[in-house]
Amino acid sequence: MFQKKVTLKGLAAILLFSIAVSMVGGNSLTVAAGKERYKSSYLKYVKQQQKKSRKKLYYAIISASDGKMPVLLITTTDAWMKSSKNAVQAGVYSYSDGRVIYITDMQSTGSGYPLLRHGKYIISGWHHSSQRLMVSGATGHMESVDGFGIDNAKCHKKSWIIANGKKQNYSAKNISMKKACAQDYYSNAYEKGGKAIIFKKAPARTAQ
């Protein structure tokens, strides 16, 4: 009788374990399918934009968001650097409610500051300011710090949310030069393994 109880308990434990594994596996497959669907929609969108544009477009699909779902960046030949395939400016897009939506632009200054990806952030910068953006669904969360590297300059820490193309919950405060330098998002990301984003050529326009 005791052996039978143990066996039943063992079977129950195995069944529960199998269900748990199945649920985890199912969630992983759902996430993977979601990523592929997003990428497919992004590529279709890039092709549509290239047909409308007189300039050659370049794009990148990267996992830089809250939840690690892909986001899309599109730049033009004006901001793309042929030698490195990096860019200093790009529009950032997300996928929400079954469509591709524009979040905001990220802009660096000069070829020495290509757009970076570090963790869940897209980062831009130049000598005296830097910004980082995290995308979450249809919303962008932006932070910036400026003023560092300028003698006697006032330094600021700013943050805001971008929703429906508009800034919301904007806040700004003065910070010390020391703190501004310590919070330079671009330098910190570069030193901690941030990678310049590589852009690909958009599919060629087809003749009508």
N, C-alpha and C positions, 0 to 999 in steps of 0.2 A: 504493500500500500504506500509506504514511504517512497519507494523508488518510483512509483507511478506519479505521485505528486511532484517529485523533483523533475521528472520527465515533462510533465505538463507545464511546469514553471519554465523549464528550459525552452520548450517550444514557444511559449508566450513571449519570452525574451527575444528569441530569434525573430519571431514575427514582428515585434515592435521595432527591432533593429532594422529589419528589411524595409519596413514602412518609412522609417526615418531616412535611410539611405536613398530610397526612391524619391522622397520629397526633396531632399537636397539636390539630387541629380536632376529632378524635374525643374527646380528653380534655376539651376545652372544652364539647362537647355533653353529655358525661357529667356534668360538674360542674353545668351549667345544669339538666339533667334532675333531678339530685339535689336542687338547691335548690327546684325546683318541687314535687317530691315531699314535701319537708320542709314547705314552706308549706301544702300541701294537708292534710297530717296535723295541722299546728298548728291550722288553721282548724276542722277537725273536732273537735279536742280542746277548743278554746275553746267551741264550740257545746255540747259535752257538759257542760262545767263550768258554763256559764250555765244550763242546764236544772236543774242540781243546786243552784245558788246562789239564795238569797233576795235577794241584793244584785246590783245592776247591775255587770257586769264590763267591763273595758276591757283591750285587749291591744295589743302591739307585736311585730312580727317584724323583727328587725334583724340585720345582719351584724356581730356583735361576738363573734368566737370565733377560736380557733386554726384557720386554714384558711379563714376567711371564710365558713363555712357559717352559715345563719340560726339564731338562737336566738329563743325565745319568752318574752315577759314578760306576766304577767297581774296586774292590780291591781283593786281594788274602788272603788266610788264614795267610800269613806272617804278614800282616799289620792290620788284623782284630782282635778286642779284644772281646773275647767270653763273658766276664762278662757284658759288656756295649753295645755290638753290634755296637760299633763305629770303626773307622779306622783312622790311622795316614797317610795313603797314598792311593791315588786312581787316576785312569785315568778318565778324564772328557770327555764326548761325547755329541754331539748335533745332531740334525736332520735337514738336509738341502738338498734341491733338491732331495727329495725322498729317501735319504739314511742316515744311521747313520755314523757320521764322528768323528774322534778323534780330540780333541782340544789340551789338554796338561795334564800333571800330576800335582797334588797338593800334597805336602809333608810336614808333620809336623815332629817334632823330639820328641819322647817319648810319653808314654801313657797319660801324663798330658796335651797334646795338641791335642785332637782329632779334625778332620776336622769339621768346623762349617758352618752353614748356617745362614746368617743374611740378611734379605731383599733379594735383587737380587744378593748377593755375596756368593761365597764359599771362606772360609778363612782357612789358615794354619798358623802355627807359632811355635816358641820356645822361649827360654829365651831372645834372642838378635835380632830377626827378625820376621817379619810377612808379609804375602802376602794375597791379595784378588783378586779374579777372577770374572769377569762378562762375561757371554756368550751372544753373540748376533748373532743368526744364525750360520754361519760357522766360526765366528770370536771370539777370546777370548781377553778380555781387562784385562791386569794384572798390578797391582800396588804392590810395596814392599817398606818396610822401614827397615833399619838394623842399628846395631851399638849401640842401646840403652842398658843400663845396663852394659856396659863395661867401666871401668875407662880410660879416655883419648883416647877413641876410636873415629874415624871419623864416622859420621853417614851419611847415604845416603837415598835419596828418588828416586825410580826408577819407570819407567812405560814403557810398550811396548804393542804392539798388536801382537797376534798370528794368522796367516792366512796361510793355507796350510802347517801347521807344522813348519812354520818359524817365527822368531821374526822380527817385523817391527816397525818403528817409535820409536826406543829405545831412551830413555832419562834418564839421571842420574844427580843428583846435590847433593852437600854437604848441610846438614842441621844441626842445633844445636842439642845437646843432649836433650834439653828441648822440641824442636819441634818433635824430633823422638819419645820420650816417649809419647807425646800427640797424635801422629798419629799411635801408635801401634794398628793396625787393629784388632788383635786377642783380646787384652785386652778390647778394646772399644766395640767390638761385644759381648763379654762375659758379660760385665757389662750392656749392653743395650738389653739383651734378646736373644742374639744369641744362637742357639740350636745345640748341637752335632748331626751330621748326623747319622741316624740309617740305618744300612745295613742289607739286607735280604740274606738268602742263595739262590744261583742260583739254578734253577731247576736241579734235579739230572740227570746225564747222563743216557740215556736209552741204554739198551743192543742192539747191532746190530744183 
